[in-house]
Structures are given as structure tokens and as C-alpha cells.
Amino acid sequence: MMHTTTDTLEKLQILETIYQEGYQNEFIDRTLDKILDLERTKAQQDVSELQQQLRRFETQYHLNSQNFYRRFHQGDLGDEPDYFEWSACYDMYQAVSARLHTLIGEEK
């Protein structure tokens, strides 16, 4: 059976509800800690890989990614295939960075 995001969110909401009502379970606590640790590690690896890709573009085009992204989306740079890849890479970097900040409990 395939689980949907809705199924997962419903399960998490059930756990949240019973925990707010005072329920405690050491096994669930440890399991959640392990899941969050795995997700943090994965997000950190993804951020590192995306940073390497962004640095490659920045070195090649002598422009930092933030300025590139702004200028590209303003239409100032043209439509080179690399620019679309760079833009997508920057989008992914932003999304993964936001997820990592949430996972480690930091404000963006």
C-alpha cells in the first residue's frame, strides 16, 4: 500500500494530539530522534553537494549565485542552458537549506 503525504500528516497529527494529552512513549521518542537525525544528516549532505555545484557555476561565470539568480529572473542574462541548470540548482539549495534550518531549529 502506498502512503500519501496526507496519510503521513494524519499519523503525525494523531501522535501530536496524544502527546499533548500527556501520553509518553520512550520507543516513539527514540525513533523520532533517529528519524530527525537521519533527515538532518541527509539535508546537510544535500546542502554540501548543492554548494559544490553552485561554486562550479560561480567560478565559471565569475558571479555569485544570489546575484546570478536575481539577474537571471529579471531577464538580464539571456537563456543559456547552464543558466537554467544554475537557477534550478539554486532553487534546490534554497529549499534544502530552509529544511535544514527547520531540522536544526534555527530561524532562516
C-alpha positions as CSV (number, residue, x, y, z in Angstrom):
1,M,0.0,0.0,0.0
2,M,1.3,3.4,-1.0
3,H,1.3,6.1,1.7
4,T,0.4,9.6,0.7
5,T,1.6,12.8,2.4
6,T,-1.9,13.2,3.8
7,D,-1.7,9.7,5.4
8,T,1.7,10.7,7.0
9,L,0.4,14.1,8.2
10,E,-2.7,12.4,9.7
11,K,-0.5,10.0,11.6
12,L,1.8,12.8,12.9
13,Q,-1.3,14.8,14.0
14,I,-2.5,11.8,15.9
15,L,0.8,11.5,17.7
16,E,0.8,15.2,18.4
17,T,-2.7,15.0,19.9
18,I,-1.9,12.1,22.2
19,Y,1.4,13.7,23.3
20,Q,-0.4,17.0,24.0
21,E,-2.8,15.0,26.2
22,G,0.2,13.7,28.3
23,Y,1.0,10.4,26.6
24,Q,4.7,9.4,26.6
25,N,6.5,6.6,25.0
26,E,10.3,6.2,25.1
27,F,10.3,4.0,22.0
28,I,8.5,6.6,19.9
29,D,10.7,9.3,21.3
30,R,13.9,7.5,20.4
31,T,12.5,6.6,17.0
32,L,11.6,10.2,16.2
33,D,15.1,11.3,17.4
34,K,16.7,8.8,15.0
35,I,14.4,9.9,12.1
36,L,15.3,13.6,12.7
37,D,19.0,12.8,12.9
38,L,18.8,10.9,9.6
39,E,17.0,13.8,8.0
40,R,19.5,16.3,9.3
41,T,22.4,14.3,8.0
42,K,20.7,13.9,4.6
43,A,19.9,17.6,4.4
44,Q,23.5,18.5,5.4
45,Q,24.8,16.2,2.6
46,D,22.4,17.7,0.1
47,V,23.4,21.3,1.0
48,S,27.1,20.4,0.7
49,E,26.6,18.8,-2.8
50,L,24.5,21.7,-4.0
51,Q,27.1,24.2,-2.7
52,Q,29.7,22.5,-4.7
53,Q,27.6,22.7,-7.8
54,L,26.9,26.4,-7.2
55,R,30.6,27.1,-6.7
56,R,31.3,25.5,-10.0
57,F,28.9,27.8,-11.8
58,E,30.1,30.8,-9.8
59,T,33.7,30.1,-10.7
60,Q,32.9,29.5,-14.4
61,Y,30.8,32.7,-14.7
62,H,32.5,34.9,-12.1
63,L,29.3,35.7,-10.4
64,N,27.8,34.7,-7.0
65,S,24.7,32.6,-7.1
66,Q,22.4,35.1,-5.4
67,N,23.3,37.9,-7.8
68,F,23.0,35.5,-10.7
69,Y,19.6,34.3,-9.6
70,R,18.2,37.8,-9.3
71,R,19.6,39.0,-12.6
72,F,18.5,35.8,-14.4
73,H,15.0,36.1,-13.2
74,Q,14.9,39.8,-14.1
75,G,15.8,38.7,-17.7
76,D,19.3,40.4,-17.7
77,L,21.4,37.4,-18.6
78,G,19.9,35.5,-21.5
79,D,18.8,31.9,-21.9
80,E,21.9,29.8,-21.8
81,P,21.2,26.2,-20.9
82,D,23.7,26.4,-18.0
83,Y,21.7,29.3,-16.6
84,F,18.5,27.2,-16.3
85,E,20.5,24.5,-14.6
86,W,22.2,27.0,-12.2
87,S,18.8,28.5,-11.4
88,A,17.3,25.1,-10.6
89,C,20.3,24.2,-8.5
90,Y,19.9,27.5,-6.6
91,D,16.2,26.8,-6.1
92,M,17.0,23.3,-4.7
93,Y,19.7,24.8,-2.5
94,Q,17.3,27.3,-1.0
95,A,14.7,24.6,-0.3
96,V,17.1,22.2,1.3
97,S,18.7,25.0,3.3
98,A,15.3,26.0,4.7
99,R,14.5,22.4,5.5
100,L,17.9,22.0,7.3
101,H,17.3,25.2,9.3
102,T,14.0,23.8,10.4
103,L,15.5,20.4,11.3
104,I,18.2,22.0,13.4
105,G,15.8,24.5,15.0
106,E,17.3,27.7,13.6
107,E,15.5,30.7,12.1
108,K,16.2,31.4,8.5
